[in-house]
């Protein structure tokens, strides 16, 4: 998240009203509901994890054991099982 200077964005009248409530402190203004993004959506991490998890499931269906996948992807065996269960339940 990048900080913006309020005086560069807000009209002076609005800035004065806000300063009545909070003066010189940080203020977080949340996104509008219609503009919200899921975790990792902006950075691309979500797509990378989806790709990795699909590969884990594919390798599992090809015969890799949970232990082998755990060592290969540096994840716990319970995480590997959770990923496998997720994809199996989704029918991927």
mmCIF file as gemmi writes it, N, C-alpha and C atoms, coordinates in Angstrom:
data_model
loop_
_atom_site.group_PDB
_atom_site.id
_atom_site.type_symbol
_atom_site.label_atom_id
_atom_site.label_alt_id
_atom_site.label_comp_id
_atom_site.label_asym_id
_atom_site.label_entity_id
_atom_site.label_seq_id
_atom_site.pdbx_PDB_ins_code
_atom_site.Cartn_x
_atom_site.Cartn_y
_atom_site.Cartn_z
_atom_site.occupancy
_atom_site.B_iso_or_equiv
_atom_site.pdbx_formal_charge
_atom_site.auth_seq_id
_atom_site.auth_asym_id
_atom_site.pdbx_PDB_model_num
ATOM 1 N N . UNK Axp A 1 ? 0.84 -1.166 0 1 0 ? 1 A 1
ATOM 2 C CA . UNK Axp A 1 ? 0 0 0 1 0 ? 1 A 1
ATOM 3 C C . UNK Axp A 1 ? 0.892 1.237 0 1 0 ? 1 A 1
ATOM 4 N N . UNK Axp A 2 ? 0.544 2.174 -0.82 1 0 ? 2 A 1
ATOM 5 C CA . UNK Axp A 2 ? 1.316 3.396 -0.973 1 0 ? 2 A 1
ATOM 6 C C . UNK Axp A 2 ? 0.58 4.547 -0.282 1 0 ? 2 A 1
ATOM 7 N N . UNK Axp A 3 ? 1.31 5.341 0.454 1 0 ? 3 A 1
ATOM 8 C CA . UNK Axp A 3 ? 0.716 6.485 1.131 1 0 ? 3 A 1
ATOM 9 C C . UNK Axp A 3 ? 0.641 7.671 0.192 1 0 ? 3 A 1
ATOM 10 N N . UNK Axp A 4 ? -0.438 8.407 0.308 1 0 ? 4 A 1
ATOM 11 C CA . UNK Axp A 4 ? -0.631 9.634 -0.458 1 0 ? 4 A 1
ATOM 12 C C . UNK Axp A 4 ? -0.76 10.79 0.53 1 0 ? 4 A 1
ATOM 13 N N . UNK Axp A 5 ? -0.324 11.946 0.13 1 0 ? 5 A 1
ATOM 14 C CA . UNK Axp A 5 ? -0.474 13.129 0.979 1 0 ? 5 A 1
ATOM 15 C C . UNK Axp A 5 ? -1.891 13.672 0.805 1 0 ? 5 A 1
ATOM 16 N N . UNK Axp A 6 ? -2.59 13.809 1.905 1 0 ? 6 A 1
ATOM 17 C CA . UNK Axp A 6 ? -3.982 14.276 1.86 1 0 ? 6 A 1
ATOM 18 C C . UNK Axp A 6 ? -4.082 15.647 1.19 1 0 ? 6 A 1
ATOM 19 N N . UNK Axp A 7 ? -3.125 16.529 1.48 1 0 ? 7 A 1
ATOM 20 C CA . UNK Axp A 7 ? -3.189 17.88 0.897 1 0 ? 7 A 1
ATOM 21 C C . UNK Axp A 7 ? -3.024 17.87 -0.623 1 0 ? 7 A 1
ATOM 22 N N . UNK Axp A 8 ? -2.476 16.768 -1.177 1 0 ? 8 A 1
ATOM 23 C CA . UNK Axp A 8 ? -2.331 16.668 -2.623 1 0 ? 8 A 1
ATOM 24 C C . UNK Axp A 8 ? -3.578 16.097 -3.297 1 0 ? 8 A 1
ATOM 25 N N . UNK Axp A 9 ? -4.489 15.538 -2.495 1 0 ? 9 A 1
ATOM 26 C CA . UNK Axp A 9 ? -5.64 14.833 -3.061 1 0 ? 9 A 1
ATOM 27 C C . UNK Axp A 9 ? -6.969 15.482 -2.688 1 0 ? 9 A 1
ATOM 28 N N . UNK Axp A 10 ? -7.099 15.813 -1.412 1 0 ? 10 A 1
ATOM 29 C CA . UNK Axp A 10 ? -8.392 16.294 -0.909 1 0 ? 10 A 1
ATOM 30 C C . UNK Axp A 10 ? -8.54 17.798 -1.058 1 0 ? 10 A 1
ATOM 31 N N . UNK Axp A 11 ? -9.768 18.249 -1.271 1 0 ? 11 A 1
ATOM 32 C CA . UNK Axp A 11 ? -10.015 19.698 -1.247 1 0 ? 11 A 1
ATOM 33 C C . UNK Axp A 11 ? -9.709 20.251 0.156 1 0 ? 11 A 1
ATOM 34 N N . UNK Axp A 12 ? -9.286 21.503 0.23 1 0 ? 12 A 1
ATOM 35 C CA . UNK Axp A 12 ? -8.89 22.117 1.499 1 0 ? 12 A 1
ATOM 36 C C . UNK Axp A 12 ? -9.99 22.035 2.551 1 0 ? 12 A 1
ATOM 37 N N . UNK Axp A 13 ? -11.237 22.189 2.141 1 0 ? 13 A 1
ATOM 38 C CA . UNK Axp A 13 ? -12.359 22.175 3.083 1 0 ? 13 A 1
ATOM 39 C C . UNK Axp A 13 ? -12.487 20.8 3.746 1 0 ? 13 A 1
ATOM 40 N N . UNK Axp A 14 ? -12.339 19.758 2.963 1 0 ? 14 A 1
ATOM 41 C CA . UNK Axp A 14 ? -12.443 18.396 3.503 1 0 ? 14 A 1
ATOM 42 C C . UNK Axp A 14 ? -11.26 18.106 4.409 1 0 ? 14 A 1
ATOM 43 N N . UNK Axp A 15 ? -10.083 18.53 4.009 1 0 ? 15 A 1
ATOM 44 C CA . UNK Axp A 15 ? -8.886 18.328 4.825 1 0 ? 15 A 1
ATOM 45 C C . UNK Axp A 15 ? -9.04 18.996 6.194 1 0 ? 15 A 1
ATOM 46 N N . UNK Axp A 16 ? -9.592 20.222 6.229 1 0 ? 16 A 1
ATOM 47 C CA . UNK Axp A 16 ? -9.8 20.924 7.504 1 0 ? 16 A 1
ATOM 48 C C . UNK Axp A 16 ? -10.775 20.161 8.397 1 0 ? 16 A 1
ATOM 49 N N . UNK Axp A 17 ? -11.817 19.595 7.824 1 0 ? 17 A 1
ATOM 50 C CA . UNK Axp A 17 ? -12.793 18.829 8.609 1 0 ? 17 A 1
ATOM 51 C C . UNK Axp A 17 ? -12.131 17.577 9.174 1 0 ? 17 A 1
ATOM 52 N N . UNK Axp A 18 ? -11.36 16.882 8.383 1 0 ? 18 A 1
ATOM 53 C CA . UNK Axp A 18 ? -10.675 15.672 8.848 1 0 ? 18 A 1
ATOM 54 C C . UNK Axp A 18 ? -9.691 16.022 9.963 1 0 ? 18 A 1
ATOM 55 N N . UNK Axp A 19 ? -9.004 17.157 9.835 1 0 ? 19 A 1
ATOM 56 C CA . UNK Axp A 19 ? -8.042 17.576 10.859 1 0 ? 19 A 1
ATOM 57 C C . UNK Axp A 19 ? -8.722 17.868 12.201 1 0 ? 19 A 1
ATOM 58 N N . UNK Axp A 20 ? -10.005 18.133 12.21 1 0 ? 20 A 1
ATOM 59 C CA . UNK Axp A 20 ? -10.737 18.31 13.459 1 0 ? 20 A 1
ATOM 60 C C . UNK Axp A 20 ? -10.826 16.992 14.224 1 0 ? 20 A 1
ATOM 61 N N . UNK Axp A 21 ? -10.8 15.876 13.507 1 0 ? 21 A 1
ATOM 62 C CA . UNK Axp A 21 ? -10.928 14.557 14.127 1 0 ? 21 A 1
ATOM 63 C C . UNK Axp A 21 ? -9.573 13.882 14.35 1 0 ? 21 A 1
ATOM 64 N N . UNK Axp A 22 ? -8.676 14.069 13.417 1 0 ? 22 A 1
ATOM 65 C CA . UNK Axp A 22 ? -7.362 13.43 13.494 1 0 ? 22 A 1
ATOM 66 C C . UNK Axp A 22 ? -6.354 14.388 12.874 1 0 ? 22 A 1
ATOM 67 N N . UNK Axp A 23 ? -5.39 14.811 13.674 1 0 ? 23 A 1
ATOM 68 C CA . UNK Axp A 23 ? -4.449 15.835 13.225 1 0 ? 23 A 1
ATOM 69 C C . UNK Axp A 23 ? -3.029 15.283 13.253 1 0 ? 23 A 1
ATOM 70 N N . UNK Axp A 24 ? -2.457 15.073 12.089 1 0 ? 24 A 1
ATOM 71 C CA . UNK Axp A 24 ? -1.075 14.611 11.999 1 0 ? 24 A 1
ATOM 72 C C . UNK Axp A 24 ? -0.892 13.126 12.239 1 0 ? 24 A 1
ATOM 73 N N . UNK Axp A 25 ? -1.956 12.358 12.265 1 0 ? 25 A 1
ATOM 74 C CA . UNK Axp A 25 ? -1.89 10.909 12.479 1 0 ? 25 A 1
ATOM 75 C C . UNK Axp A 25 ? -2.195 10.196 11.164 1 0 ? 25 A 1
ATOM 76 N N . UNK Axp A 26 ? -1.916 8.879 11.159 1 0 ? 26 A 1
ATOM 77 C CA . UNK Axp A 26 ? -2.231 8.076 9.985 1 0 ? 26 A 1
ATOM 78 C C . UNK Axp A 26 ? -3.703 7.692 10.009 1 0 ? 26 A 1
ATOM 79 N N . UNK Axp A 27 ? -4.314 7.682 8.851 1 0 ? 27 A 1
ATOM 80 C CA . UNK Axp A 27 ? -5.716 7.328 8.721 1 0 ? 27 A 1
ATOM 81 C C . UNK Axp A 27 ? -5.855 6.371 7.549 1 0 ? 27 A 1
ATOM 82 N N . UNK Axp A 28 ? -6.443 5.212 7.798 1 0 ? 28 A 1
ATOM 83 C CA . UNK Axp A 28 ? -6.684 4.241 6.722 1 0 ? 28 A 1
ATOM 84 C C . UNK Axp A 28 ? -8.099 4.455 6.207 1 0 ? 28 A 1
ATOM 85 N N . UNK Axp A 29 ? -8.232 4.584 4.911 1 0 ? 29 A 1
ATOM 86 C CA . UNK Axp A 29 ? -9.552 4.704 4.295 1 0 ? 29 A 1
ATOM 87 C C . UNK Axp A 29 ? -9.767 3.436 3.474 1 0 ? 29 A 1
ATOM 88 N N . UNK Axp A 30 ? -10.738 2.601 3.884 1 0 ? 30 A 1
ATOM 89 C CA . UNK Axp A 30 ? -10.946 1.329 3.19 1 0 ? 30 A 1
ATOM 90 C C . UNK Axp A 30 ? -11.514 1.526 1.79 1 0 ? 30 A 1
ATOM 91 N N . UNK Axp A 31 ? -11.313 0.499 0.976 1 0 ? 31 A 1
ATOM 92 C CA . UNK Axp A 31 ? -11.861 0.513 -0.382 1 0 ? 31 A 1
ATOM 93 C C . UNK Axp A 31 ? -13.382 0.406 -0.338 1 0 ? 31 A 1
ATOM 94 N N . UNK Axp A 32 ? -14.022 0.891 -1.374 1 0 ? 32 A 1
ATOM 95 C CA . UNK Axp A 32 ? -15.456 0.665 -1.527 1 0 ? 32 A 1
ATOM 96 C C . UNK Axp A 32 ? -15.659 -0.826 -1.757 1 0 ? 32 A 1
ATOM 97 N N . UNK Axp A 33 ? -16.777 -1.344 -1.325 1 0 ? 33 A 1
ATOM 98 C CA . UNK Axp A 33 ? -17.06 -2.78 -1.434 1 0 ? 33 A 1
ATOM 99 C C . UNK Axp A 33 ? -16.894 -3.262 -2.87 1 0 ? 33 A 1
ATOM 100 N N . UNK Axp A 34 ? -17.362 -2.493 -3.815 1 0 ? 34 A 1
ATOM 101 C CA . UNK Axp A 34 ? -17.301 -2.928 -5.217 1 0 ? 34 A 1
ATOM 102 C C . UNK Axp A 34 ? -15.878 -2.913 -5.784 1 0 ? 34 A 1
ATOM 103 N N . UNK Axp A 35 ? -14.935 -2.298 -5.079 1 0 ? 35 A 1
ATOM 104 C CA . UNK Axp A 35 ? -13.546 -2.229 -5.543 1 0 ? 35 A 1
ATOM 105 C C . UNK Axp A 35 ? -12.609 -3.162 -4.785 1 0 ? 35 A 1
ATOM 106 N N . UNK Axp A 36 ? -13.139 -3.928 -3.83 1 0 ? 36 A 1
ATOM 107 C CA . UNK Axp A 36 ? -12.281 -4.806 -3.016 1 0 ? 36 A 1
ATOM 108 C C . UNK Axp A 36 ? -11.653 -5.891 -3.866 1 0 ? 36 A 1
ATOM 109 N N . UNK Axp A 37 ? -10.434 -6.249 -3.505 1 0 ? 37 A 1
ATOM 110 C CA . UNK Axp A 37 ? -9.708 -7.33 -4.173 1 0 ? 37 A 1
ATOM 111 C C . UNK Axp A 37 ? -9.371 -8.386 -3.137 1 0 ? 37 A 1
ATOM 112 N N . UNK Axp A 38 ? -9.278 -9.615 -3.572 1 0 ? 38 A 1
ATOM 113 C CA . UNK Axp A 38 ? -8.909 -10.685 -2.66 1 0 ? 38 A 1
ATOM 114 C C . UNK Axp A 38 ? -7.408 -10.639 -2.405 1 0 ? 38 A 1
ATOM 115 N N . UNK Axp A 39 ? -6.991 -11.311 -1.329 1 0 ? 39 A 1
ATOM 116 C CA . UNK Axp A 39 ? -5.586 -11.36 -0.979 1 0 ? 39 A 1
ATOM 117 C C . UNK Axp A 39 ? -4.779 -11.919 -2.155 1 0 ? 39 A 1
ATOM 118 N N . UNK Axp A 40 ? -3.695 -11.283 -2.508 1 0 ? 40 A 1
ATOM 119 C CA . UNK Axp A 40 ? -2.797 -11.766 -3.545 1 0 ? 40 A 1
ATOM 120 C C . UNK Axp A 40 ? -3.222 -11.464 -4.962 1 0 ? 40 A 1
ATOM 121 N N . UNK Axp A 41 ? -4.385 -10.876 -5.143 1 0 ? 41 A 1
ATOM 122 C CA . UNK Axp A 41 ? -4.89 -10.601 -6.487 1 0 ? 41 A 1
ATOM 123 C C . UNK Axp A 41 ? -4.055 -9.542 -7.203 1 0 ? 41 A 1
ATOM 124 N N . UNK Axp A 42 ? -3.704 -8.495 -6.506 1 0 ? 42 A 1
ATOM 125 C CA . UNK Axp A 42 ? -2.939 -7.408 -7.128 1 0 ? 42 A 1
ATOM 126 C C . UNK Axp A 42 ? -1.506 -7.81 -7.429 1 0 ? 42 A 1
ATOM 127 N N . UNK Axp A 43 ? -0.894 -8.562 -6.527 1 0 ? 43 A 1
ATOM 128 C CA . UNK Axp A 43 ? 0.528 -8.9 -6.665 1 0 ? 43 A 1
ATOM 129 C C . UNK Axp A 43 ? 0.774 -10.101 -7.574 1 0 ? 43 A 1
ATOM 130 N N . UNK Axp A 44 ? -0.262 -10.896 -7.84 1 0 ? 44 A 1
ATOM 131 C CA . UNK Axp A 44 ? -0.091 -12.09 -8.657 1 0 ? 44 A 1
ATOM 132 C C . UNK Axp A 44 ? 0.234 -13.337 -7.844 1 0 ? 44 A 1
ATOM 133 N N . UNK Axp A 45 ? 0.373 -13.18 -6.534 1 0 ? 45 A 1
ATOM 134 C CA . UNK Axp A 45 ? 0.699 -14.319 -5.678 1 0 ? 45 A 1
ATOM 135 C C . UNK Axp A 45 ? -0.411 -15.361 -5.725 1 0 ? 45 A 1
ATOM 136 N N . UNK Axp A 46 ? -1.642 -14.92 -5.784 1 0 ? 46 A 1
ATOM 137 C CA . UNK Axp A 46 ? -2.781 -15.837 -5.812 1 0 ? 46 A 1
ATOM 138 C C . UNK Axp A 46 ? -2.699 -16.771 -7.017 1 0 ? 46 A 1
ATOM 139 N N . UNK Axp A 47 ? -2.361 -16.232 -8.187 1 0 ? 47 A 1
ATOM 140 C CA . UNK Axp A 47 ? -2.223 -17.054 -9.397 1 0 ? 47 A 1
ATOM 141 C C . UNK Axp A 47 ? -1.049 -18.021 -9.277 1 0 ? 47 A 1
ATOM 142 N N . UNK Axp A 48 ? 0.041 -17.562 -8.688 1 0 ? 48 A 1
ATOM 143 C CA . UNK Axp A 48 ? 1.213 -18.43 -8.512 1 0 ? 48 A 1
ATOM 144 C C . UNK Axp A 48 ? 0.884 -19.612 -7.605 1 0 ? 48 A 1
ATOM 145 N N . UNK Axp A 49 ? 0.168 -19.352 -6.513 1 0 ? 49 A 1
ATOM 146 C CA . UNK Axp A 49 ? -0.198 -20.431 -5.599 1 0 ? 49 A 1
ATOM 147 C C . UNK Axp A 49 ? -1.18 -21.399 -6.244 1 0 ? 49 A 1
ATOM 148 N N . UNK Axp A 50 ? -2.096 -20.873 -7.012 1 0 ? 50 A 1
ATOM 149 C CA . UNK Axp A 50 ? -3.05 -21.734 -7.731 1 0 ? 50 A 1
ATOM 150 C C . UNK Axp A 50 ? -2.301 -22.647 -8.693 1 0 ? 50 A 1
ATOM 151 N N . UNK Axp A 51 ? -1.337 -22.106 -9.402 1 0 ? 51 A 1
ATOM 152 C CA . UNK Axp A 51 ? -0.531 -22.891 -10.334 1 0 ? 51 A 1
ATOM 153 C C . UNK Axp A 51 ? 0.252 -23.971 -9.587 1 0 ? 51 A 1
ATOM 154 N N . UNK Axp A 52 ? 0.887 -23.577 -8.478 1 0 ? 52 A 1
ATOM 155 C CA . UNK Axp A 52 ? 1.649 -24.53 -7.675 1 0 ? 52 A 1
ATOM 156 C C . UNK Axp A 52 ? 0.747 -25.648 -7.152 1 0 ? 52 A 1
ATOM 157 N N . UNK Axp A 53 ? -0.408 -25.283 -6.629 1 0 ? 53 A 1
ATOM 158 C CA . UNK Axp A 53 ? -1.318 -26.28 -6.067 1 0 ? 53 A 1
ATOM 159 C C . UNK Axp A 53 ? -1.855 -27.238 -7.121 1 0 ? 53 A 1
ATOM 160 N N . UNK Axp A 54 ? -2.118 -26.73 -8.32 1 0 ? 54 A 1
ATOM 161 C CA . UNK Axp A 54 ? -2.548 -27.616 -9.408 1 0 ? 54 A 1
ATOM 162 C C . UNK Axp A 54 ? -1.44 -28.608 -9.758 1 0 ? 54 A 1
ATOM 163 N N . UNK Axp A 55 ? -0.199 -28.124 -9.763 1 0 ? 55 A 1
ATOM 164 C CA . UNK Axp A 55 ? 0.927 -29.016 -10.029 1 0 ? 55 A 1
ATOM 165 C C . UNK Axp A 55 ? 1.047 -30.087 -8.953 1 0 ? 55 A 1
ATOM 166 N N . UNK Axp A 56 ? 0.837 -29.712 -7.71 1 0 ? 56 A 1
ATOM 167 C CA . UNK Axp A 56 ? 0.889 -30.679 -6.609 1 0 ? 56 A 1
ATOM 168 C C . UNK Axp A 56 ? -0.168 -31.753 -6.828 1 0 ? 56 A 1
ATOM 169 N N . UNK Axp A 57 ? -1.378 -31.345 -7.131 1 0 ? 57 A 1
ATOM 170 C CA . UNK Axp A 57 ? -2.457 -32.316 -7.337 1 0 ? 57 A 1
ATOM 171 C C . UNK Axp A 57 ? -2.17 -33.211 -8.547 1 0 ? 57 A 1
ATOM 172 N N . UNK Axp A 58 ? -1.686 -32.617 -9.627 1 0 ? 58 A 1
ATOM 173 C CA . UNK Axp A 58 ? -1.357 -33.387 -10.828 1 0 ? 58 A 1
ATOM 174 C C . UNK Axp A 58 ? -0.303 -34.445 -10.521 1 0 ? 58 A 1
ATOM 175 N N . UNK Axp A 59 ? 0.744 -34.046 -9.806 1 0 ? 59 A 1
ATOM 176 C CA . UNK Axp A 59 ? 1.806 -34.997 -9.458 1 0 ? 59 A 1
ATOM 177 C C . UNK Axp A 59 ? 1.27 -36.094 -8.542 1 0 ? 59 A 1
ATOM 178 N N . UNK Axp A 60 ? 0.351 -35.731 -7.655 1 0 ? 60 A 1
ATOM 179 C CA . UNK Axp A 60 ? -0.254 -36.728 -6.775 1 0 ? 60 A 1
ATOM 180 C C . UNK Axp A 60 ? -1.028 -37.767 -7.605 1 0 ? 60 A 1
ATOM 181 N N . UNK Axp A 61 ? -1.778 -37.293 -8.597 1 0 ? 61 A 1
ATOM 182 C CA . UNK Axp A 61 ? -2.542 -38.22 -9.44 1 0 ? 61 A 1
ATOM 183 C C . UNK Axp A 61 ? -1.627 -39.086 -10.304 1 0 ? 61 A 1
ATOM 184 N N . UNK Axp A 62 ? -0.401 -38.626 -10.51 1 0 ? 62 A 1
ATOM 185 C CA . UNK Axp A 62 ? 0.569 -39.416 -11.276 1 0 ? 62 A 1
ATOM 186 C C . UNK Axp A 62 ? 1.33 -40.403 -10.403 1 0 ? 62 A 1
ATOM 187 N N . UNK Axp A 63 ? 1.076 -40.388 -9.078 1 0 ? 63 A 1
ATOM 188 C CA . UNK Axp A 63 ? 1.691 -41.381 -8.224 1 0 ? 63 A 1
ATOM 189 C C . UNK Axp A 63 ? 2.662 -40.89 -7.184 1 0 ? 63 A 1
ATOM 190 N N . UNK Axp A 64 ? 2.956 -39.606 -7.144 1 0 ? 64 A 1
ATOM 191 C CA . UNK Axp A 64 ? 3.824 -39.07 -6.088 1 0 ? 64 A 1
ATOM 192 C C . UNK Axp A 64 ? 3.133 -39.254 -4.741 1 0 ? 64 A 1
ATOM 193 N N . UNK Axp A 65 ? 3.886 -39.575 -3.715 1 0 ? 65 A 1
ATOM 194 C CA . UNK Axp A 65 ? 3.322 -39.715 -2.377 1 0 ? 65 A 1
ATOM 195 C C . UNK Axp A 65 ? 3.229 -38.343 -1.716 1 0 ? 65 A 1
ATOM 196 N N . UNK Axp A 66 ? 2.426 -38.287 -0.661 1 0 ? 66 A 1
ATOM 197 C CA . UNK Axp A 66 ? 2.295 -37.045 0.1 1 0 ? 66 A 1
ATOM 198 C C . UNK Axp A 66 ? 3.655 -36.637 0.663 1 0 ? 66 A 1
ATOM 199 N N . UNK Axp A 67 ? 4.403 -37.586 1.152 1 0 ? 67 A 1
ATOM 200 C CA . UNK Axp A 67 ? 5.727 -37.287 1.708 1 0 ? 67 A 1
ATOM 201 C C . UNK Axp A 67 ? 6.652 -36.717 0.625 1 0 ? 67 A 1
ATOM 202 N N . UNK Axp A 68 ? 6.652 -37.32 -0.558 1 0 ? 68 A 1
ATOM 203 C CA . UNK Axp A 68 ? 7.51 -36.832 -1.654 1 0 ? 68 A 1
ATOM 204 C C . UNK Axp A 68 ? 7.127 -35.398 -2.031 1 0 ? 68 A 1
ATOM 205 N N . UNK Axp A 69 ? 5.828 -35.146 -2.114 1 0 ? 69 A 1
ATOM 206 C CA . UNK Axp A 69 ? 5.365 -33.808 -2.472 1 0 ? 69 A 1
ATOM 207 C C . UNK Axp A 69 ? 5.72 -32.796 -1.376 1 0 ? 69 A 1
ATOM 208 N N . UNK Axp A 70 ? 5.628 -33.227 -0.146 1 0 ? 70 A 1
ATOM 209 C CA . UNK Axp A 70 ? 5.988 -32.369 0.977 1 0 ? 70 A 1
ATOM 210 C C . UNK Axp A 70 ? 7.452 -31.942 0.885 1 0 ? 70 A 1
ATOM 211 N N . UNK Axp A 71 ? 8.308 -32.879 0.58 1 0 ? 71 A 1
ATOM 212 C CA . UNK Axp A 71 ? 9.739 -32.569 0.453 1 0 ? 71 A 1
ATOM 213 C C . UNK Axp A 71 ? 10.031 -31.743 -0.79 1 0 ? 71 A 1
ATOM 214 N N . UNK Axp A 72 ? 9.342 -32.044 -1.869 1 0 ? 72 A 1
ATOM 215 C CA . UNK Axp A 72 ? 9.562 -31.346 -3.135 1 0 ? 72 A 1
ATOM 216 C C . UNK Axp A 72 ? 9.141 -29.869 -3.061 1 0 ? 72 A 1
ATOM 217 N N . UNK Axp A 73 ? 8.02 -29.606 -2.386 1 0 ? 73 A 1
ATOM 218 C CA . UNK Axp A 73 ? 7.472 -28.244 -2.338 1 0 ? 73 A 1
ATOM 219 C C . UNK Axp A 73 ? 7.72 -27.529 -1.005 1 0 ? 73 A 1
ATOM 220 N N . UNK Axp A 74 ? 8.451 -28.177 -0.093 1 0 ? 74 A 1
ATOM 221 C CA . UNK Axp A 74 ? 8.767 -27.57 1.201 1 0 ? 74 A 1
ATOM 222 C C . UNK Axp A 74 ? 7.513 -27.166 1.972 1 0 ? 74 A 1
ATOM 223 N N . UNK Axp A 75 ? 6.513 -28.057 1.946 1 0 ? 75 A 1
ATOM 224 C CA . UNK Axp A 75 ? 5.269 -27.847 2.683 1 0 ? 75 A 1
ATOM 225 C C . UNK Axp A 75 ? 5.065 -29.01 3.642 1 0 ? 75 A 1
ATOM 226 N N . UNK Axp A 76 ? 4.272 -28.796 4.664 1 0 ? 76 A 1
ATOM 227 C CA . UNK Axp A 76 ? 3.969 -29.886 5.583 1 0 ? 76 A 1
ATOM 228 C C . UNK Axp A 76 ? 3.077 -30.912 4.887 1 0 ? 76 A 1
ATOM 229 N N . UNK Axp A 77 ? 3.109 -32.128 5.397 1 0 ? 77 A 1
ATOM 230 C CA . UNK Axp A 77 ? 2.261 -33.173 4.82 1 0 ? 77 A 1
ATOM 231 C C . UNK Axp A 77 ? 0.785 -32.822 4.966 1 0 ? 77 A 1
ATOM 232 N N . UNK Axp A 78 ? 0.424 -32.176 6.056 1 0 ? 78 A 1
ATOM 233 C CA . UNK Axp A 78 ? -0.983 -31.787 6.22 1 0 ? 78 A 1
ATOM 234 C C . UNK Axp A 78 ? -1.388 -30.723 5.191 1 0 ? 78 A 1
ATOM 235 N N . UNK Axp A 79 ? -0.482 -29.833 4.827 1 0 ? 79 A 1
ATOM 236 C CA . UNK Axp A 79 ? -0.778 -28.841 3.78 1 0 ? 79 A 1
ATOM 237 C C . UNK Axp A 79 ? -0.964 -29.528 2.432 1 0 ? 79 A 1
ATOM 238 N N . UNK Axp A 80 ? -0.124 -30.51 2.142 1 0 ? 80 A 1
ATOM 239 C CA . UNK Axp A 80 ? -0.246 -31.254 0.885 1 0 ? 80 A 1
ATOM 240 C C . UNK Axp A 80 ? -1.587 -31.977 0.854 1 0 ? 80 A 1
ATOM 241 N N . UNK Axp A 81 ? -1.954 -32.621 1.958 1 0 ? 81 A 1
ATOM 242 C CA . UNK Axp A 81 ? -3.242 -33.327 2.016 1 0 ? 81 A 1
ATOM 243 C C . UNK Axp A 81 ? -4.409 -32.368 1.814 1 0 ? 81 A 1
ATOM 244 N N . UNK Axp A 82 ? -4.321 -31.179 2.407 1 0 ? 82 A 1
ATOM 245 C CA . UNK Axp A 82 ? -5.38 -30.178 2.251 1 0 ? 82 A 1
ATOM 246 C C . UNK Axp A 82 ? -5.521 -29.762 0.79 1 0 ? 82 A 1
ATOM 247 N N . UNK Axp A 83 ? -4.399 -29.544 0.112 1 0 ? 83 A 1
ATOM 248 C CA . UNK Axp A 83 ? -4.423 -29.152 -1.295 1 0 ? 83 A 1
ATOM 249 C C . UNK Axp A 83 ? -5.029 -30.273 -2.139 1 0 ? 83 A 1
ATOM 250 N N . UNK Axp A 84 ? -4.625 -31.498 -1.887 1 0 ? 84 A 1
ATOM 251 C CA . UNK Axp A 84 ? -5.154 -32.648 -2.63 1 0 ? 84 A 1
ATOM 252 C C . UNK Axp A 84 ? -6.657 -32.763 -2.418 1 0 ? 84 A 1
ATOM 253 N N . UNK Axp A 85 ? -7.094 -32.643 -1.168 1 0 ? 85 A 1
ATOM 254 C CA . UNK Axp A 85 ? -8.52 -32.733 -0.843 1 0 ? 85 A 1
ATOM 255 C C . UNK Axp A 85 ? -9.302 -31.631 -1.55 1 0 ? 85 A 1
ATOM 256 N N . UNK Axp A 86 ? -8.764 -30.421 -1.565 1 0 ? 86 A 1
ATOM 257 C CA . UNK Axp A 86 ? -9.43 -29.296 -2.219 1 0 ? 86 A 1
ATOM 258 C C . UNK Axp A 86 ? -9.66 -29.578 -3.705 1 0 ? 86 A 1
ATOM 259 N N . UNK Axp A 87 ? -8.621 -30.036 -4.386 1 0 ? 87 A 1
ATOM 260 C CA . UNK Axp A 87 ? -8.738 -30.273 -5.824 1 0 ? 87 A 1
ATOM 261 C C . UNK Axp A 87 ? -9.572 -31.506 -6.127 1 0 ? 87 A 1
ATOM 262 N N . UNK Axp A 88 ? -9.498 -32.504 -5.277 1 0 ? 88 A 1
ATOM 263 C CA . UNK Axp A 88 ? -10.313 -33.696 -5.474 1 0 ? 88 A 1
ATOM 264 C C . UNK Axp A 88 ? -11.801 -33.342 -5.326 1 0 ? 88 A 1
ATOM 265 N N . UNK Axp A 89 ? -12.118 -32.545 -4.308 1 0 ? 89 A 1
ATOM 266 C CA . UNK Axp A 89 ? -13.51 -32.138 -4.067 1 0 ? 89 A 1
ATOM 267 C C . UNK Axp A 89 ? -14.046 -31.239 -5.169 1 0 ? 89 A 1
ATOM 268 N N . UNK Axp A 90 ? -13.158 -30.423 -5.751 1 0 ? 90 A 1
ATOM 269 C CA . UNK Axp A 90 ? -13.575 -29.518 -6.845 1 0 ? 90 A 1
ATOM 270 C C . UNK Axp A 90 ? -13.706 -30.269 -8.16 1 0 ? 90 A 1
ATOM 271 N N . UNK Axp A 91 ? -13.115 -31.435 -8.237 1 0 ? 91 A 1
ATOM 272 C CA . UNK Axp A 91 ? -13.187 -32.2 -9.481 1 0 ? 91 A 1
ATOM 273 C C . UNK Axp A 91 ? -12.179 -31.788 -10.514 1 0 ? 91 A 1
ATOM 274 N N . UNK Axp A 92 ? -11.097 -31.137 -10.102 1 0 ? 92 A 1
ATOM 275 C CA . UNK Axp A 92 ? -10.051 -30.708 -11.048 1 0 ? 92 A 1
ATOM 276 C C . UNK Axp A 92 ? -9.201 -31.87 -11.501 1 0 ? 92 A 1
